[in-house]
Amino acid sequence: MRKVLVIGIGPGNADYITVQAIKALNTVDAFFVIDKGPDKEMLNRVRTQICDEHIRNRQFRIVTARDPERDRNPADYRTAVDEWHQKRTGIYERMIIDELGENECGAFLVWGDPSLYDSTIRILDDVSVRGRVPFDYEVIPGITAIQVLAARHRIPLNRIGESIHITTGRTLTEGGAPAPTNVVVMLDGGCSFKHVDHDGMDIYWGAYLGTEHEILVSGKLKEVAGEIESIKIEARKRIGWMMDTFLLRKT
């Protein structure tokens, strides 16, 4: 039976990969890569670097498919994402059927950890439900951007007796997050921290964590919010894309 591995590779540094993941890499016959265009070519370059550094004495191939187009500003976010995932389901299904032999192992190298704001597990479940190709799959956990953010700022994510809330920039902007004590925000397409009461709030912000482009800013939100917004605008123009994560904390 075909086997598929979903391997978390961390947020951008080839050193942010577990021993379990390295062992898994060395069993793979075909790596499935979703091409997100020239602006995000660095994401695939890191994947290639990880394979080059950690795979020993094994032949493998890379199978690439273009990511389907999606509406970035839909009127109905849920419906738009569901439609996009359905397109990806068809792509994943075709790659497994056409590019993976009956007893071979394929793998998706997932940025960060597969359990946190990533669609690969969900899409593979949809492929399985379709029933056109029998396969088994295994998930290998990875280092998250959240862990790297805390490590780079040299902070714990919570103080004693406090909880942590993880959400998205979209949810924070729409007022869907609770009054924050320790709120980690991911997938922030804009500057969602602008929609939070700045008084008595600290921010620990990081972009391109673990990569050569890494940027860190921390301080009182009311003092550094403008600086972070300017950095995001400049970096997006210079690099072509932006991937940032931050912690908001009551002072």
One Martini backbone bead per residue (centre of mass of N, CA, C, O) as a GRO file, in nm:
protein
  251
    1MET     BB    1   0.098   0.034   0.019
    2ARG     BB    2   0.066   0.348   0.026
    3LYS     BB    3   0.270   0.617   0.167
    4VAL     BB    4   0.223   0.907   0.384
    5LEU     BB    5   0.402   1.197   0.485
    6VAL     BB    6   0.375   1.441   0.754
    7ILE     BB    7   0.628   1.692   0.779
    8GLY     BB    8   0.767   1.878   1.014
    9ILE     BB    9   1.014   2.168   0.951
   10GLY     BB   10   0.952   2.431   1.040
   11PRO     BB   11   1.012   2.802   0.991
   12GLY     BB   12   1.330   2.797   0.817
   13ASN     BB   13   1.533   2.599   0.960
   14ALA     BB   14   1.728   2.316   0.918
   15ASP     BB   15   1.759   2.280   1.243
   16TYR     BB   16   1.430   2.266   1.269
   17ILE     BB   17   1.463   1.934   1.321
   18THR     BB   18   1.391   1.625   1.393
   19VAL     BB   19   1.488   1.304   1.429
   20GLN     BB   20   1.228   1.182   1.324
   21ALA     BB   21   1.230   1.342   1.056
   22ILE     BB   22   1.497   1.238   0.947
   23LYS     BB   23   1.414   0.943   0.934
   24ALA     BB   24   1.175   0.990   0.742
   25LEU     BB   25   1.324   1.114   0.499
   26ASN     BB   26   1.490   0.826   0.463
   27THR     BB   27   1.197   0.688   0.327
   28VAL     BB   28   1.166   0.862   0.072
   29ASP     BB   29   1.067   0.883  -0.277
   30ALA     BB   30   0.845   1.133  -0.267
   31PHE     BB   31   0.814   1.482  -0.302
   32PHE     BB   32   0.554   1.707  -0.227
   33VAL     BB   33   0.503   2.019  -0.409
   34ILE     BB   34   0.378   2.345  -0.359
   35ASP     BB   35   0.352   2.602  -0.584
   36LYS     BB   36   0.352   2.969  -0.496
   37GLY     BB   37   0.565   3.104  -0.650
   38PRO     BB   38   0.825   3.333  -0.674
   39ASP     BB   39   0.783   3.483  -0.397
   40LYS     BB   40   0.799   3.168  -0.250
   41GLU     BB   41   1.072   3.015  -0.321
   42MET     BB   42   1.208   2.993  -0.039
   43LEU     BB   43   1.034   2.761   0.072
   44ASN     BB   44   1.155   2.548  -0.129
   45ARG     BB   45   1.454   2.590  -0.065
   46VAL     BB   46   1.439   2.482   0.224
   47ARG     BB   47   1.345   2.200   0.152
   48THR     BB   48   1.595   2.128  -0.014
   49GLN     BB   49   1.801   2.173   0.212
   50ILE     BB   50   1.695   1.954   0.401
   51CYS     BB   51   1.745   1.718   0.211
   52ASP     BB   52   2.051   1.763   0.164
   53GLU     BB   53   2.134   1.745   0.478
   54HIS     BB   54   1.953   1.463   0.574
   55ILE     BB   55   2.000   1.288   0.322
   56ARG     BB   56   2.123   0.943   0.288
   57ASN     BB   57   2.174   0.721   0.047
   58ARG     BB   58   1.914   0.837  -0.133
   59GLN     BB   59   1.671   0.817  -0.363
   60PHE     BB   60   1.486   1.098  -0.501
   61ARG     BB   61   1.185   1.285  -0.566
   62ILE     BB   62   1.026   1.577  -0.715
   63VAL     BB   63   0.687   1.690  -0.687
   64THR     BB   64   0.514   1.938  -0.876
   65ALA     BB   65   0.252   2.181  -0.793
   66ARG     BB   66   0.020   2.410  -0.849
   67ASP     BB   67  -0.135   2.641  -0.684
   68PRO     BB   68  -0.435   2.734  -0.642
   69GLU     BB   69  -0.645   2.968  -0.673
   70ARG     BB   70  -0.736   3.251  -0.453
   71ASP     BB   71  -0.937   3.437  -0.243
   72ARG     BB   72  -0.820   3.699  -0.028
   73ASN     BB   73  -1.121   3.875  -0.036
   74PRO     BB   74  -1.381   3.746   0.074
   75ALA     BB   75  -1.709   3.742   0.168
   76ASP     BB   76  -1.668   3.418   0.217
   77TYR     BB   77  -1.431   3.255   0.377
   78ARG     BB   78  -1.517   2.959   0.414
   79THR     BB   79  -1.601   2.900   0.121
   80ALA     BB   80  -1.330   2.972  -0.013
   81VAL     BB   81  -1.159   2.759   0.139
   82ASP     BB   82  -1.318   2.508   0.053
   83GLU     BB   83  -1.266   2.543  -0.252
   84TRP     BB   84  -0.957   2.536  -0.235
   85HIS     BB   85  -0.937   2.252  -0.100
   86GLN     BB   86  -1.072   2.095  -0.331
   87LYS     BB   87  -0.848   2.151  -0.533
   88ARG     BB   88  -0.622   2.022  -0.366
   89THR     BB   89  -0.737   1.741  -0.349
   90GLY     BB   90  -0.702   1.677  -0.650
   91ILE     BB   91  -0.394   1.713  -0.655
   92TYR     BB   92  -0.314   1.504  -0.441
   93GLU     BB   93  -0.448   1.263  -0.574
   94ARG     BB   94  -0.284   1.268  -0.840
   95MET     BB   95  -0.002   1.236  -0.714
   96ILE     BB   96  -0.050   0.962  -0.576
   97ILE     BB   97  -0.136   0.806  -0.831
   98ASP     BB   98   0.097   0.902  -1.050
   99GLU     BB   99   0.378   0.927  -0.840
  100LEU     BB  100   0.303   0.657  -0.670
  101GLY     BB  101   0.380   0.367  -0.580
  102GLU     BB  102   0.243   0.101  -0.424
  103ASN     BB  103   0.528   0.079  -0.220
  104GLU     BB  104   0.553   0.378  -0.162
  105CYS     BB  105   0.692   0.696  -0.037
  106GLY     BB  106   0.547   0.994   0.064
  107ALA     BB  107   0.581   1.369   0.099
  108PHE     BB  108   0.503   1.640   0.318
  109LEU     BB  109   0.644   1.960   0.377
  110VAL     BB  110   0.574   2.131   0.669
  111TRP     BB  111   0.532   2.424   0.790
  112GLY     BB  112   0.620   2.360   1.090
  113ASP     BB  113   0.313   2.233   1.201
  114PRO     BB  114   0.044   2.028   1.104
  115SER     BB  115  -0.160   2.128   1.353
  116LEU     BB  116  -0.102   2.449   1.270
  117TYR     BB  117  -0.248   2.606   1.032
  118ASP     BB  118  -0.300   2.339   0.843
  119SER     BB  119  -0.431   2.139   0.553
  120THR     BB  120  -0.311   1.853   0.496
  121ILE     BB  121  -0.476   1.659   0.671
  122ARG     BB  122  -0.756   1.737   0.566
  123ILE     BB  123  -0.700   1.665   0.266
  124LEU     BB  124  -0.622   1.366   0.304
  125ASP     BB  125  -0.896   1.287   0.415
  126ASP     BB  126  -1.048   1.356   0.153
  127VAL     BB  127  -0.901   1.157  -0.027
  128SER     BB  128  -0.985   0.904   0.130
  129VAL     BB  129  -1.295   0.939   0.097
  130ARG     BB  130  -1.303   0.906  -0.214
  131GLY     BB  131  -1.145   0.613  -0.286
  132ARG     BB  132  -0.928   0.600  -0.536
  133VAL     BB  133  -0.682   0.574  -0.313
  134PRO     BB  134  -0.492   0.371  -0.132
  135PHE     BB  135  -0.376   0.486   0.196
  136ASP     BB  136  -0.126   0.580   0.425
  137TYR     BB  137  -0.070   0.793   0.723
  138GLU     BB  138   0.178   1.018   0.875
  139VAL     BB  139   0.267   1.222   1.160
  140ILE     BB  140   0.525   1.473   1.194
  141PRO     BB  141   0.640   1.675   1.410
  142GLY     BB  142   0.705   2.031   1.468
  143ILE     BB  143   0.835   2.330   1.476
  144THR     BB  144   0.719   2.635   1.577
  145ALA     BB  145   0.688   2.973   1.556
  146ILE     BB  146   0.616   3.007   1.853
  147GLN     BB  147   0.872   2.882   1.973
  148VAL     BB  148   1.071   3.074   1.832
  149LEU     BB  149   0.966   3.338   1.941
  150ALA     BB  150   1.025   3.277   2.240
  151ALA     BB  151   1.328   3.216   2.208
  152ARG     BB  152   1.421   3.489   2.073
  153HIS     BB  153   1.291   3.660   2.330
  154ARG     BB  154   1.321   3.513   2.602
  155ILE     BB  155   1.028   3.365   2.662
  156PRO     BB  156   0.743   3.290   2.795
  157LEU     BB  157   0.406   3.255   2.709
  158ASN     BB  158   0.361   3.245   3.023
  159ARG     BB  159   0.247   3.302   3.327
  160ILE     BB  160   0.165   3.228   3.628
  161GLY     BB  161  -0.162   3.098   3.590
  162GLU     BB  162  -0.177   3.134   3.280
  163SER     BB  163  -0.308   3.162   2.971
  164ILE     BB  164  -0.340   3.059   2.618
  165HIS     BB  165  -0.405   3.225   2.306
  166ILE     BB  166  -0.482   3.106   1.975
  167THR     BB  167  -0.475   3.299   1.668
  168THR     BB  168  -0.585   3.522   1.423
  169GLY     BB  169  -0.588   3.810   1.255
  170ARG     BB  170  -0.881   3.800   1.164
  171THR     BB  171  -1.009   3.748   1.444
  172LEU     BB  172  -0.895   3.998   1.586
  173THR     BB  173  -1.020   4.211   1.394
  174GLU     BB  174  -1.326   4.091   1.451
  175GLY     BB  175  -1.336   4.030   1.775
  176GLY     BB  176  -1.285   3.701   1.852
  177ALA     BB  177  -1.109   3.768   2.085
  178PRO     BB  178  -1.019   3.785   2.384
  179ALA     BB  179  -0.918   3.936   2.644
  180PRO     BB  180  -0.587   3.977   2.669
  181THR     BB  181  -0.305   3.815   2.820
  182ASN     BB  182  -0.218   3.562   2.613
  183VAL     BB  183  -0.169   3.630   2.265
  184VAL     BB  184  -0.144   3.441   1.976
  185VAL     BB  185  -0.050   3.548   1.640
  186MET     BB  186  -0.154   3.440   1.318
  187LEU     BB  187  -0.204   3.509   1.004
  188ASP     BB  188  -0.119   3.829   0.940
  189GLY     BB  189  -0.206   4.028   0.677
  190GLY     BB  190  -0.174   4.271   0.860
  191CYS     BB  191  -0.252   4.479   1.164
  192SER     BB  192  -0.424   4.359   1.422
  193PHE     BB  193  -0.305   4.523   1.670
  194LYS     BB  194  -0.474   4.788   1.608
  195HIS     BB  195  -0.749   4.643   1.745
  196VAL     BB  196  -0.606   4.699   2.017
  197ASP     BB  197  -0.567   4.797   2.323
  198HIS     BB  198  -0.265   4.958   2.405
  199ASP     BB  199  -0.309   4.972   2.693
  200GLY     BB  200  -0.115   4.761   2.877
  201MET     BB  201   0.061   4.652   2.618
  202ASP     BB  202   0.248   4.389   2.489
  203ILE     BB  203   0.502   4.304   2.233
  204TYR     BB  204   0.600   4.002   2.041
  205TRP     BB  205   0.780   4.017   1.738
  206GLY     BB  206   0.793   3.809   1.427
  207ALA     BB  207   0.983   3.758   1.122
  208TYR     BB  208   1.108   3.505   0.953
  209LEU     BB  209   1.155   3.272   1.133
  210GLY     BB  210   1.479   3.123   1.097
  211THR     BB  211   1.579   3.316   0.888
  212GLU     BB  212   1.769   3.550   0.711
  213HIS     BB  213   1.506   3.766   0.760
  214GLU     BB  214   1.491   3.814   1.047
  215ILE     BB  215   1.253   3.986   1.273
  216LEU     BB  216   1.263   4.191   1.577
  217VAL     BB  217   1.003   4.303   1.814
  218SER     BB  218   0.973   4.496   2.124
  219GLY     BB  219   0.709   4.622   2.350
  220LYS     BB  220   0.514   4.872   2.365
  221LEU     BB  221   0.253   4.897   2.165
  222LYS     BB  222   0.227   5.216   2.149
  223GLU     BB  223   0.546   5.239   2.056
  224VAL     BB  224   0.568   4.989   1.808
  225ALA     BB  225   0.338   4.971   1.598
  226GLY     BB  226   0.447   5.161   1.374
  227GLU     BB  227   0.710   5.011   1.323
  228ILE     BB  228   0.589   4.740   1.236
  229GLU     BB  229   0.424   4.843   0.999
  230SER     BB  230   0.668   4.948   0.835
  231ILE     BB  231   0.822   4.682   0.818
  232LYS     BB  232   0.606   4.522   0.665
  233ILE     BB  233   0.597   4.693   0.411
  234GLU     BB  234   0.898   4.676   0.332
  235ALA     BB  235   0.934   4.362   0.336
  236ARG     BB  236   0.718   4.292   0.125
  237LYS     BB  237   0.855   4.443  -0.107
  238ARG     BB  238   1.141   4.303  -0.089
  239ILE     BB  239   1.041   3.983  -0.069
  240GLY     BB  240   0.700   3.937  -0.137
  241TRP     BB  241   0.648   3.850   0.168
  242MET     BB  242   0.463   3.754   0.478
  243MET     BB  243   0.576   3.608   0.804
  244ASP     BB  244   0.405   3.636   1.113
  245THR     BB  245   0.447   3.658   1.479
  246PHE     BB  246   0.261   3.716   1.796
  247LEU     BB  247   0.266   3.859   2.130
  248LEU     BB  248   0.013   3.937   2.359
  249ARG     BB  249   0.048   4.137   2.671
  250LYS     BB  250  -0.022   4.205   2.975
  251THR     BB  251   0.152   4.415   3.192
   0.00000   0.00000   0.00000
